[in-house]
Amino acid sequence: MKTDNVRPRLASRAIALALFLFAAVSTHAVDHSGAIATDETWLAIDSPHVVVGNVTVNAGVTLTIEPGVEVQFNSSRVLTVAGTLTAIGTPGQEILFVRSGASNWNYIRFQ
């Protein structure tokens, strides 16, 4: 059995595995503000989604929120839905609507 190439192959596989695992657990907040004018999906991998300014889902537009997403609202912020909001969690992957920081957020309004 030839062992000359075993170490480099193992090292490259270890690096690839480490990068994959880092990408799988790496999270970053995504800020939202303003009008949503085209269909949009808030992905769990991008969670938390932070409503930093009032957000409006325009008429005829769908905002889909994936299971496992946490939506954080900054102080006094509102999500207004004139179109469609699809947010269906699953056991163990609930969708959470929470405040960001110590201040309370306002509400979700359906028009």
C-alpha positions as CSV (number, residue, x, y, z in Angstrom):
1,M,0.0,0.0,0.0
2,K,1.3,3.4,-1.0
3,T,1.2,5.9,1.9
4,D,2.8,8.9,0.1
5,N,-0.5,10.4,-0.9
6,V,-2.6,9.5,2.1
7,R,-1.7,12.5,4.3
8,P,-2.3,15.2,1.6
9,R,-5.7,13.6,0.8
10,L,-6.7,13.4,4.4
11,A,-5.6,17.0,5.0
12,S,-7.7,18.2,2.1
13,R,-10.7,16.2,3.2
14,A,-10.4,17.6,6.7
15,I,-10.3,21.1,5.4
16,A,-13.3,20.5,3.2
17,L,-15.2,19.0,6.1
18,A,-14.3,21.9,8.4
19,L,-15.5,24.5,5.7
20,F,-18.7,22.5,5.3
21,L,-19.4,22.4,9.0
22,F,-18.6,26.1,9.4
23,A,-21.0,27.0,6.6
24,A,-23.7,24.8,8.1
25,V,-23.6,26.5,11.5
26,S,-22.6,30.0,10.5
27,T,-25.4,32.4,11.1
28,H,-25.7,36.1,10.5
29,A,-28.6,38.5,11.0
30,V,-30.4,39.9,7.9
31,D,-32.0,43.3,8.3
32,H,-35.4,44.2,6.8
33,S,-37.1,47.5,6.2
34,G,-39.4,49.0,3.7
35,A,-41.7,47.6,1.1
36,I,-41.5,44.0,-0.2
37,A,-42.5,44.4,-3.9
38,T,-41.7,40.9,-5.2
39,D,-42.2,37.4,-3.6
40,E,-39.6,36.8,-1.0
41,T,-38.6,34.0,1.3
42,W,-36.9,34.5,4.7
43,L,-34.6,31.5,5.1
44,A,-33.8,29.7,8.3
45,I,-30.1,29.6,7.5
46,D,-30.1,33.5,7.5
47,S,-31.9,33.6,10.9
48,P,-32.4,35.8,12.8
49,H,-34.2,38.2,10.5
50,V,-34.3,41.6,12.1
51,V,-37.1,44.1,11.3
52,V,-35.1,47.4,11.7
53,G,-37.7,49.6,10.0
54,N,-41.4,49.0,9.3
55,V,-41.9,46.3,6.7
56,T,-44.9,46.2,4.3
57,V,-45.7,43.1,2.1
58,N,-47.3,44.8,-0.9
59,A,-50.6,43.6,-2.4
60,G,-50.2,40.6,-4.7
61,V,-46.9,39.7,-3.1
62,T,-46.1,36.7,-0.8
63,L,-43.6,36.7,2.0
64,T,-42.8,33.1,3.0
65,I,-41.0,32.5,6.3
66,E,-39.3,29.1,6.6
67,P,-39.7,26.8,9.6
68,G,-37.0,27.6,12.2
69,V,-36.8,31.3,11.4
70,E,-36.6,33.8,14.3
71,V,-38.0,37.2,13.3
72,Q,-36.7,40.0,15.7
73,F,-38.4,43.4,15.8
74,N,-36.6,46.5,16.8
75,S,-38.4,49.0,19.0
76,S,-42.0,50.0,17.9
77,R,-41.6,48.2,14.5
78,V,-44.6,46.9,12.5
79,L,-45.0,44.2,9.8
80,T,-47.9,45.1,7.6
81,V,-49.3,42.5,5.2
82,A,-51.3,43.7,2.3
83,G,-50.4,40.6,0.3
84,T,-49.8,37.1,1.7
85,L,-47.8,35.9,4.6
86,T,-47.0,32.2,4.7
87,A,-45.4,31.1,7.9
88,I,-45.8,27.5,8.8
89,G,-43.5,26.1,11.5
90,T,-43.0,22.5,12.4
91,P,-42.4,20.8,15.7
92,G,-38.8,21.6,16.7
93,Q,-38.6,24.2,14.0
94,E,-41.1,26.8,15.2
95,I,-41.2,30.3,13.7
96,L,-40.6,32.9,16.5
97,F,-41.7,36.6,16.4
98,V,-39.8,38.3,19.2
99,R,-38.4,41.6,20.3
100,S,-34.9,42.6,19.6
101,G,-33.4,44.0,22.8
102,A,-35.3,45.4,25.7
103,S,-37.9,47.5,23.8
104,N,-41.3,46.1,22.7
105,W,-42.2,45.8,19.1
106,N,-45.7,46.8,17.9
107,Y,-47.7,44.3,15.8
108,I,-48.3,42.4,12.6
109,R,-51.2,44.0,10.7
110,F,-53.2,42.3,8.0
111,Q,-54.9,44.6,5.5
